[in-house]
Structures are given as C-alpha cells and as structure tokens.
Amino acid sequence: MDAIFPNANVKYRAINSPPFHHLVYITIISIEIIAALICWWGAFILFKNINKNAVAFNQSKKWAIIGLTLAFLLWQVAFMSIGGEWFAMWMSKQWNGIPNAFRFFITILLVLMYVTARDNDDEKPHE
C-alpha cells in the first residue's frame, strides 16, 4: 500500500509480511489454474454433448458453470472487493488493477449467463 495517497486513512490495512504476500500470490495463481482447468473440462463435456437433446445438454453444463463461477468469484471478491476496496488499489496510479479486473469479471459473468441459459429441443438437432 506504499503507492496509495500519502495521507490515506486506510494505510493501517497494509500487510507487511513478504511470506504472506507470496502465500496469497500462490493461492490466487492456484485458483486461476483450477478455474481454467475446470472450464476446459466443462467445455470438453459441452462439446461432447453438443448434439444431444436439450435435457442432456443442459445437464452437461455443470462443470462449465462451476469453473466460471469460481473465476467470477476470484476476480470480483479477491480483486475488486478485497484488493480494490479494502486495500485501496484504486488510489495507486501504478498498481490499480480495478479496470482490468472489471473487464475480466464482466466477461466471465457474460459467458456464465450465456452458459446457464436453458437450451430447448427446438434449437437443437435431435438424436
């Protein structure tokens, strides 16, 4: 928090422990990897069921929804809420990741909304 406004009254929130910084960094990267793997698995399952009936196709969305939800929570909670608001990331000219986090979580949210939309048999070829 050394890059925020000099007289900011939220400086007490700073965590000055390099081992903790590394732990959080590794945790964030791990969650990103897990979310990506789950999304890829979900995409594979969806692709495998693309020509099935609507009921089967809708049931195959589970893993994609889990992966996208995990990614959304990471970007919204960790970056926007904790980083942006609690640690005042928005005050830093150099470390303000809020615009990037916003783009990521909105894109993820839009894809999540699209995937969770119910398909019906009128739009799908029958088996």
C-alpha positions in Angstrom: 0.0 0.0 0.0 3.0 2.2 -0.4 1.7 3.5 -3.7 -1.6 5.0 -2.4 -2.3 8.6 -1.4 0.2 9.6 1.2 -2.4 10.8 3.7 -4.9 7.9 3.1 -6.6 6.8 6.3 -6.6 3.1 5.2 -2.9 2.6 5.4 -3.4 0.6 8.6 -4.8 -2.2 6.5 -1.4 -2.9 4.9 0.0 -6.3 5.3 3.8 -6.1 5.5 4.7 -9.7 5.5 6.5 -10.9 2.4 5.8 -14.6 3.2 2.1 -13.8 3.4 2.3 -11.9 0.1 3.8 -15.0 -1.5 1.1 -17.2 0.0 -1.7 -15.0 -1.3 0.0 -14.8 -4.7 0.4 -18.6 -4.9 -3.2 -19.0 -3.8 -4.5 -16.6 -6.5 -2.5 -18.4 -9.2 -3.7 -21.8 -8.0 -7.3 -20.7 -8.1 -6.8 -19.3 -11.6 -5.3 -22.6 -12.7 -8.1 -24.6 -11.1 -10.8 -22.5 -12.6 -9.2 -22.7 -16.0 -8.9 -26.5 -15.8 -12.5 -26.8 -14.7 -13.6 -24.5 -17.5 -11.7 -26.5 -20.1 -13.2 -29.7 -18.7 -16.6 -28.2 -18.8 -16.0 -27.0 -22.4 -15.0 -30.6 -23.4 -18.1 -32.1 -21.8 -20.3 -29.4 -23.5 -18.7 -30.1 -26.9 -19.1 -33.9 -26.3 -22.8 -33.4 -25.7 -23.5 -30.7 -28.3 -25.8 -32.8 -30.5 -27.6 -34.5 -27.6 -31.2 -33.5 -26.6 -31.7 -30.3 -24.6 -32.1 -32.1 -21.2 -28.7 -33.9 -21.7 -27.0 -30.8 -22.9 -28.3 -28.7 -20.0 -27.1 -31.3 -17.5 -23.7 -31.2 -19.1 -23.2 -27.5 -18.2 -22.4 -28.3 -14.6 -18.6 -28.2 -14.9 -18.5 -25.1 -17.1 -20.8 -23.3 -14.6 -18.6 -24.3 -11.6 -15.4 -23.1 -13.4 -16.9 -19.8 -14.5 -18.4 -19.2 -11.0 -15.0 -19.9 -9.4 -13.3 -17.5 -11.8 -16.0 -14.8 -11.3 -15.7 -15.0 -7.5 -11.9 -14.7 -7.7 -12.0 -11.6 -9.9 -15.0 -10.0 -8.1 -14.2 -10.8 -4.5 -10.4 -11.0 -4.5 -9.5 -8.2 -6.9 -12.5 -5.9 -6.9 -13.6 -6.1 -3.3 -10.5 -7.0 -1.3 -7.8 -5.5 -3.5 -9.8 -2.6 -4.8 -11.8 -1.5 -1.8 -10.1 -2.9 1.3 -6.5 -2.3 0.2 -7.5 0.9 -1.8 -5.9 -0.3 -5.0 -7.8 2.4 -6.9 -5.6 5.0 -5.2 -2.5 3.7 -6.9 -1.5 5.0 -10.4 0.9 2.2 -10.8 -0.9 -0.8 -9.2 -4.6 0.0 -9.9 -5.8 -3.3 -11.3 -9.5 -2.5 -11.0 -10.2 -1.7 -14.7 -8.5 -5.0 -15.7 -10.3 -7.0 -13.0 -13.6 -5.3 -14.1 -13.0 -6.4 -17.7 -12.2 -10.0 -16.6 -15.2 -10.4 -14.3 -17.7 -8.8 -16.6 -16.5 -11.1 -19.5 -16.7 -14.1 -17.2 -20.2 -13.1 -16.0 -21.5 -12.6 -19.5 -20.2 -16.1 -20.5 -21.6 -17.5 -17.3 -25.0 -16.0 -18.1 -24.9 -17.4 -21.7 -23.9 -20.9 -20.5 -26.6 -21.0 -17.8 -29.3 -20.1 -20.3 -31.5 -23.1 -20.8 -31.5 -24.8 -24.2 -34.6 -26.4 -25.5 -35.1 -29.0 -28.2 -36.5 -26.6 -30.8 -33.0 -25.1 -31.1 -31.0 -28.4 -31.0 -30.9 -31.3 -33.5 -32.5 -34.5 -32.2 -30.5 -37.6 -31.6 
